[in-house]
Amino acid sequence: MIVDYLIALVGSLLAGGINTLSGNGSAITLTILMEVLGLPADVANATNRVGIVTQSAAGTWAFQRGGRLSLSDQHRRDMWGIILVATLGALVGIWLSLVVDNATYRSIFRYLLFVMLLVVLVNPKRWLRTEPAKKPLSLWIAVPAFFALGIYGGFIQMGMGIFFLALMVLVAKYEIIQANVVKGIVVLIYTAVAVAIFAWRGLIDWEIGLLMAIGQTVGGYLTARHAANHPRAGVWAYRLLILVIVGALAKAFWPF
């Protein structure tokens, strides 16, 4: 039991760092919750959200202390619109997670990772922009895209950071660290709603959830604190994004 808890703590520490700079840290935490600790899929899915809330809060605070939370007026308006649309979508996703078998969406996710890897590798310069977009994101693109993203995040969360960053960097034309700042705020708000609903349904294992929350919070804060002040943080975030996608693909398709 002690060894299992140590694995959970170390794994959540790593996941917190990965989630803060790229995404898909939930591939680590969900694997630990289900394969190491033996929690049922629905309980693991709900318990995983506790650490995501605390980690997102810590990462946002660290970015704020590093001066990265100072958004332009246009980006601030975009952010609140994204929060509203994504949260509405997340409510639909949370409902789906309560009535649909998780295994179905996890199977689809494996193949979506192939598409995401291609998107990330084609024309890397698009991911490493340092200047923000001059034109606001079209509502005809933003509303359905972020609503669908909210549904996915509310349902399973795993991989949400990758899809969110792809949308923010490649479509909304945000610089990758600035996109991470917005991602942290958006995920914090809709996941807090998810935790409240899952807690009401009695699906959260609070003992292990709070333990992993400690690891994810520390990992998220330290990573965000370093990224906020590092001139090449965007480059390393991009490299980590590729590494995480490849690792997730290996885990999904390697039979051992």
Backbone hydrogen bonds, N-H to C=O, Kabsch-Sander energy under -0.5 kcal/mol:
donor,donor_aa,acceptor,acceptor_aa,energy
5,Y,1,M,-2.1
6,L,2,I,-2.2
7,I,3,V,-2.5
8,A,4,D,-2.2
9,L,5,Y,-2.3
10,V,6,L,-2.7
11,G,7,I,-2.7
12,S,8,A,-2.0
13,L,9,L,-1.8
14,L,10,V,-2.1
15,A,11,G,-2.4
16,G,12,S,-2.3
17,G,13,L,-1.4
18,I,14,L,-2.3
19,N,15,A,-2.9
20,T,16,G,-1.6
21,L,17,G,-1.6
22,S,18,I,-2.7
23,G,18,I,-0.7
27,A,24,N,-1.6
28,I,25,G,-1.3
29,T,25,G,-1.7
30,L,26,S,-2.8
31,T,27,A,-0.9
32,I,28,I,-2.2
33,L,29,T,-2.6
34,M,30,L,-2.4
35,E,31,T,-2.7
36,V,31,T,-1.0
36,V,32,I,-0.9
37,L,32,I,-2.6
39,L,33,L,-2.8
44,A,40,P,-2.9
45,N,41,A,-2.5
46,A,42,D,-1.8
47,T,43,V,-3.1
48,N,44,A,-2.3
49,R,46,A,-1.1
50,V,47,T,-1.3
51,G,47,T,-0.6
52,I,48,N,-1.0
53,V,49,R,-2.0
54,T,50,V,-1.8
55,Q,51,G,-2.7
56,S,52,I,-2.2
57,A,53,V,-2.0
58,A,54,T,-2.4
59,G,55,Q,-2.7
60,T,56,S,-2.3
61,W,57,A,-2.2
62,A,58,A,-2.3
63,F,59,G,-2.4
64,Q,60,T,-2.1
65,R,61,W,-2.3
66,G,62,A,-1.6
67,G,64,Q,-1.4
68,R,63,F,-2.8
69,L,63,F,-0.6
70,S,67,G,-0.5
71,L,69,L,-1.5
76,R,72,S,-2.6
77,R,73,D,-2.2
78,D,74,Q,-2.5
79,M,75,H,-2.7
80,W,76,R,-2.0
81,G,77,R,-1.8
82,I,78,D,-2.8
83,I,79,M,-2.7
84,L,80,W,-2.1
85,V,81,G,-2.4
86,A,82,I,-2.9
87,T,83,I,-2.2
88,L,84,L,-2.0
89,G,85,V,-2.2
90,A,86,A,-2.5
91,L,87,T,-1.8
92,V,88,L,-1.2
93,G,89,G,-2.2
94,I,90,A,-3.1
95,W,91,L,-1.9
96,L,92,V,-2.2
97,S,93,G,-2.2
98,L,94,I,-0.9
98,L,95,W,-0.8
99,V,95,W,-0.7
99,V,96,L,-1.1
100,V,96,L,-2.8
104,T,101,D,-1.1
105,Y,101,D,-0.7
106,R,102,N,-2.1
107,S,103,A,-1.8
108,I,104,T,-1.6
109,F,105,Y,-2.2
110,R,106,R,-1.2
111,Y,107,S,-0.8
111,Y,108,I,-0.6
112,L,108,I,-1.7
113,L,109,F,-1.6
114,F,110,R,-0.6
114,F,111,Y,-0.5
115,V,111,Y,-1.1
116,M,112,L,-2.4
117,L,113,L,-2.5
118,L,114,F,-1.8
119,V,115,V,-2.1
120,V,116,M,-2.3
121,L,117,L,-2.2
122,V,118,L,-1.8
126,R,123,N,-1.9
127,W,124,P,-1.7
128,L,124,P,-0.7
128,L,125,K,-0.6
129,R,126,R,-0.6
133,A,173,K,-0.6
141,I,138,S,-1.0
142,A,138,S,-3.1
143,V,139,L,-2.0
145,A,141,I,-1.8
146,F,142,A,-2.8
147,F,143,V,-1.9
148,A,144,P,-2.3
149,L,145,A,-2.1
150,G,146,F,-2.0
151,I,147,F,-2.0
152,Y,148,A,-2.2
153,G,149,L,-2.7
154,G,150,G,-2.9
155,F,151,I,-1.8
156,I,152,Y,-2.5
157,Q,152,Y,-1.3
158,M,156,I,-2.0
160,M,157,Q,-2.9
163,F,159,G,-2.0
164,F,160,M,-2.7
165,L,161,G,-2.6
166,A,162,I,-2.2
167,L,163,F,-2.0
168,M,164,F,-2.6
169,V,165,L,-3.1
170,L,166,A,-2.0
171,V,166,A,-0.6
171,V,167,L,-1.1
172,A,167,L,-2.4
174,Y,168,M,-2.7
179,A,175,E,-2.6
180,N,176,I,-1.7
181,V,177,I,-1.7
182,V,178,Q,-2.0
183,K,179,A,-2.6
184,G,180,N,-2.4
185,I,181,V,-1.6
186,V,182,V,-2.6
187,V,183,K,-2.9
188,L,184,G,-2.0
189,I,185,I,-2.0
190,Y,186,V,-2.2
191,T,187,V,-2.2
192,A,188,L,-1.6
193,V,189,I,-1.3
194,A,190,Y,-1.8
195,V,191,T,-2.8
196,A,192,A,-1.9
197,I,193,V,-2.0
198,F,194,A,-3.0
199,A,195,V,-2.7
200,W,196,A,-1.9
201,R,197,I,-1.6
202,G,199,A,-1.2
203,L,198,F,-2.4
206,W,204,I,-1.1
209,G,205,D,-2.4
210,L,206,W,-2.5
211,L,207,E,-1.5
212,M,208,I,-2.5
213,A,209,G,-1.5
214,I,210,L,-1.6
215,G,211,L,-1.4
216,Q,212,M,-2.7
217,T,213,A,-2.5
218,V,214,I,-2.4
219,G,215,G,-2.5
220,G,216,Q,-2.7
221,Y,217,T,-2.6
222,L,218,V,-2.5
223,T,219,G,-1.9
224,A,220,G,-2.3
225,R,221,Y,-2.7
226,H,222,L,-1.9
227,A,223,T,-2.8
228,A,224,A,-2.3
229,N,225,R,-0.6
229,N,226,H,-0.9
230,H,226,H,-0.6
230,H,227,A,-0.6
233,A,230,H,-1.7
236,W,232,R,-2.1
237,A,233,A,-2.5
238,Y,234,G,-2.0
239,R,235,V,-2.2
240,L,236,W,-2.6
241,L,237,A,-2.1
242,I,238,Y,-1.9
243,L,239,R,-2.3
244,V,240,L,-2.8
245,I,241,L,-2.0
246,V,242,I,-2.5
247,G,243,L,-2.5
248,A,244,V,-2.5
249,L,245,I,-2.3
250,A,246,V,-2.4
251,K,247,G,-2.3
252,A,248,A,-2.2
253,F,249,L,-2.1
254,W,250,A,-2.2
